[in-house]
Amino acid sequence: MKLFVAFLLFVASTAAKFAESEVDLWSKFKNDHNRIYQSWQEESLRFDIFKANVRMINEHNAKYEKGESTYFMGINKFTDKTADELTRIYLTNVQPPTRRDEVDLSHVTDVPDQKNWTSLGVVTVPKDQGSCGCCYAFASVAAIESANAITNYVLRNLSVQQVLDCSYKTYINEGCSGGIIEGSIHYAMDHGLVSEESYPYRFGQYYCLVKEDLAVVSVENYKNVAPDEDQLKAAVGTIGPVAACAVADDSWFHYAGGIIDGVCPDNKATNHVVLVAGYGTENGTDYWYLKNSWGADWGLNGYLKVRRNHNNAYCLATYTAYPILKSIH
């Protein structure tokens, strides 16, 4: 009997410590991410979601420690939300380019084994799209920023808000409900882009009020890369960062490091756009180095690594494009 009681006390103590640990994590999470909920009912709901996500993260990381997964997860600003909520906000309707001008890079032979345009100083700091589903605008503008830095030796933040507001409908973009790389770059070809400072991001789509005479870049054209991982490598390795559509899934939300891997499903629409800022090999595994638009407090300081040369993970090489800028020299 004494042994049984001691066992029950041990179980209760262990459960209390586990619960206390979750409470501590919850308090830290709310403090780190400035969470203030409207009611105790909402906080209770969010705490339940948080606990479920933390357990899922721990279970996944146990597999990572055993070598059963190539990436690990962590608590971040998404941990108090369900996968369905996050998918509705961040994985929106993204139409692939229509391949107006596809380039064939199969003849390129001097492609480096690895490339990191971020370390070369031609990629701006990752930004946060917030709850507006405009990843297409962020990735397209990021590609133009990098092309400007490579072509004109000027790295500056350009206005995502301009593309969001001013390409609405006319360029087949749907504001915070999704859009396309092609329409975004085509808008920049027709109107130029102003700086982020002169027309800052407002976390939503509004009337177009930009002053085009303040444009600081002029886009001449763009190219679509042939749907092949080797050709995407050639484009990124020899030309510059490339905007790419992806079929992302909810594993991306809690990504914290390592090389994430996924499938390229048949007949499933692309739902996210990122900037391919480089590529390399880590512990024998090839990867793409992607700049995301979920803030620098997500993933690898705003970046993630996706497995390369493995069945076109997340369809990353299927629909891609890069801008061509006019030189000011």
N, C-alpha and C positions, 0 to 999 in steps of 0.2 A: 504493500500500500504506500509506504513511504517513498519507494522508488517511483511509483506511478505519479504521486503528487510532485515529486522533484522533477519528473519529466514534464508534467504540465506547466510547472513554473518556468522551466527552461524554454518551452515552446512559447509561452506568453511573453517572456523576456525578449526572446529573439524576434517575435512579431512586433513588439513595442519598439525595439531598436530599428527594425526595418521601416516601420511607420514613421518613426522620428526622423530617420534618414530622408524619407520622401518629403516630409514636412520641411526639413532644412533645405532640400533641393528646391522645393517650391518657393520658399521665401527668397532664396538667392535668385531664382529665375525671375520672380516678380520685380525684385530690386534691379537686376541687370537690364531688364527690358521695359522698365517703367510701366508695369501692368497695374491698372486700377480698374476693377470691374464695377458694373453699375449696380449690382445687387449681390447678396450673399448666395442666392440661388445660382447666379451666373458663375460666381467664383467656385462654387461647389462643382458645377458641371465642368468647368475648365480644369479644376484640380483632378477630377476623375480622368479626363482626357490626358492630362499631363502624366499621371501615374501609368496609364496604359502605354503611352509612348515611351516612357522611361524604361518600362519592363521590356518592351519590344527592342529598344536600343541596346539594353544589357544582353538580351538573348542573342541579338545579332553580333555584338562585339565578342561574345564568348566563342562564336563560330570563327570570327576573325582571328582570335588568339589561337585557335586550333588549326589555323591554316585553311579553313573551309570557306573563307570569303577573302576577297582581295581589297576590300575597303572597310573602313569603320565609321560608326555613327557617333553623334554627340548631341547633347542638349543645346538647342538654339532658340531663336525667336519663334519658331514654328511649333514648338513642342506642346503648346496648349491648344492646338487645333487638330481636327481630324484630317485624315487623308482626303476625304471628299471635299471638305472646305478648301483646303489648299489647292486641290486640283482645279476647282471651279475658279479660283482667283488667279493662279499662276500658270496653269497649263491650258491655254485658250486656243481658239480657232486660228491656226496659222496656215495660210495658203502657200503652197510651194511656188517658186518662180516659174514663169512660163517659158524659160530658156530662150529669151529673145536673142541672145548672142553667146552661145556656148563656146568655150575655148578648149582646145585639145592640147594638153600638156604632156602627152605620153612620150614625146620626143625629148623632153628635158632630161639631161643625164647628170648634171652637177647639183643634184639635190642633197643637202647635208643630212647626216644621220639624225641630227637633233636641231631644234630651233626654239628659241624663246624670245619673242618680240617684246615681252614685258621687261625682261632683264636688259634689253637693248634700249629701253627708254622711249618707246614709241606707242605705248598703250596707256590710256588714262586710267585712273583709279576706278575700280568697280563701283557702280552706283546702285541705288535701290529703287525699283519700280513701284514699291508699295503694293497696294491692292488694285492697281490699274493694270490690266492685262495687255501691256504694250511692250513686251519683250522684243518684238520685231523692230520697234523704233530704237530701242536701246542698242541692240546688236548692229543695226544698220548704221546708226550714227557713230558707234564705236569703230566700225570698219572705216568710215570716212575720216574720223579723227586720226587713226593710225596711218591711213594713206596720206593724209596731209603732213604728218610728221615725217614720213619716209620721203615724200616728194618735195616738200617745201621746208623741211627741217623745223617745223613749228608744231609743238604738241600743245594743244589747247582743248578745253572742254567745249563741245558744240551743243546746240540746243536740241534736246530730245523733245521738249515741249512744242517746238515749232513743227516738227514732223507729226507729232500727235494731234495738234490742233489743225494744222493747215493741209495735211494730206487726207483728211477725213472724207470718205466717200469718193471724192474726185480721183484719188489714186488707189482705190479699192481697199483702203484701210478702214477699220471700224473702231477707231479710238481705243477705248479700254477693253473692247471685246475682241481684239485680235487684228491681224493685218499681215502684210507680206513684205519681204525684204525688197523685192523688185519695185513695188510702189513707193516705198520709202526712199530708195536711192534715186528713183526717177523723179520724185518731187524735188530732191536736192539738186538734180541736174537742171531742172526748170527754174528754180528759185534761189539756189544757193542756201547756205546755212549761216545763221548768226551764232554768236557765242552763247554759251550757257549763262554767262553773266548778264547779257542783255535781254534774254528771254528764258528765265529759269524754270526748272521743272516744278509743277504744282500738284502732282499726284492725281491727275484727272484730266479729262479732255474738255476744252473750252473753245470759245470763238477764236478764230485766228486773228491776232492783233499784232503780228510781227511786222517790224519795219525792215523790208527787204534791202533797203539801201545800206543797212548795217551788216550785210553778209560778209563773212570773213573767209569763206571757202567757195570754190567753184568746182562742181563735179562735171567731168566731161563725158563719162560713159561708165558702164559696168560690164562685167563678164560673169557668166555662169560657168562654174567648173563642171566638167564631165563627171557623172555619178560614179566615182571610183575612189577608193581610199588612197591609192598611189598617186592619182592626179591631184587629190586634195593636198596630199603631202607636198607635191611639187609646187602647188600654188602657195601654200603657207611658207614653204622653205625658201622659195626664190622670189616671191612677189611681196607678200605681206599677210597680215591677219585677214581672215575670211569670215563672213557672216554665214551661219549654217542653221538650217531647220533641224529639229530633232523630234523624235517620238519619246519624250521623257516619261518617267513614271514616278510614283510617290516615294521611291527609294532616294530620290535626289534631295528631298526636303530635309532629311536628317543627316545627310552626308557631311563628314568631318575630315576625311583624309583617305589616302590610298587610291587605288585605281578601280573605279566602279565599272561594272560590266552589265550589259543588257542585250536584249534581242532587237531585231528590226522586224517588227510584225508586218505581215502582209495585209494590205487593204485597211490600214489604220492611218488616219490623218496625222500630220505633224502637229504638235501642240506647243512647241517652245522654240525660241531662237537664241543662239549664243554666238559669241565671237571665238573662232578658233585662233588662239594667240600663239600657238606653238605645238610642239610634239616632242617626244623623246622615248626613252626606254628606261625602266626602273626594275631592278632585280629580274631582268630577262623578259619583262612584259612591256610591250609597246603601248603608248598612250597618247591621247590628244590632250592638250592643255587648253582649257576653255575658260573664258571670262564670262561670268553670268551677270544677271542684273537683279540679284537678290541682296545686294549690299555687301560691304567688305567684312561684315560680322557673320557671314555665312561661309561654310566650306573652308577652303584654303585661302583665307583673306579675300573671299569673293570669287575664287576660282575652283574648278574641279578637274580631276583627271579621269578621262573615259578611255576604256580599253580600245586600242587601235589594232587593225589587222586581225579582227576576230568577228567575222560575219557582219561587218558594218554595224557595230553596236549602236543602238538607238537611231539607226538610219542616218547617222550624222553626215555621211559623205554623199547622201542622195540629192539634196537640194541646197546648193551653196552659191554664194555670189560675192564678188569683191568690186569696189568702186575704183575708177580711174580718175585722178584729179588733174586739173590743169596746173602746170608749173608756173610759179610766180617769178621764176628766175629768168 
